Amino acid sequence: MELILKQDVENLGFADDVVTVKNGYGRNYLIPQGLGVLATPSAKKVLAENLKQRAHREQKMVDDANKLAEQLKALEIKITSKMGEAGKLFGSVNNANVAEAVEKAGHAIDKKYITVAGGNVKRAGKYTAKVRLHRSVVIDLPFDVVAEK
């Protein structure tokens, strides 16, 4: 079954992608949840016209994302947390903490676009997080987890 996605669906595709899924997944989940519509020939023509009109705006978004990526790469992010002995954290550091630290530095990025390797960091040290600024612009953002004074 071919569907046109209305929204980004993790591990499937981005909005306005034409994807092929199993019939049950499309009929019972994607279409009722409003995540996709059937890819009929007329729907594909409408999609093609919309994509043509959107191409110029999309290029501007990619340029803005690249500028933001350069600014983020220049940042040094330090996240302070309470620690026990041997550098082990009380709690953990995750994508929400990284988003908060980036926001303090002056750039607002939603936490759902930030992925920390392993999900949670439980020890002090240097780590990297993947930040998706646009579907074609993904950067590695280094950050340090340090002890609270």
Phi, psi and omega in degrees: 000129178263134179230153170255121182284135177270333181225165174293133176237120184300138180065015177231306180172181181257170178303142180070013172276145172264118184236156176251124180230167176291150185304314183296319180297319180290310184291320188266342182235300189295313182290312179296329179280354180079020181271344181201164175228159178299141181267073176283163179303320180291323178294325178293323178295316178297318178298316180299318179294318178296322180293324177298315182291330184275346186302317181294314178298323180297320180297321178296320179296320179295319179296317178296320179295321178294322177297316179296322179299317179297320179294320181291324180295333180280346182284148169247111184258125176239128179249121180265143181209154177289139183229150173265204181287153177062027175074018180270132184281151166273104186096212180205167176248129181228193184297329179294320178293322179293318178298320179295318179294321178292322179294323176297330179280355174106011180232121181270117176229131180292141184296338181288346178264005180247131179235120177266132181301127180085353178087307182227144176254127184243004179224158177290152177146190180260134181221169175232149176235144176270130179242122179261106180271335179200164182301334179252002180237102177234128182238158171264124182250111179283143175214155180248140172252120185233163181286144176283135182279000000 
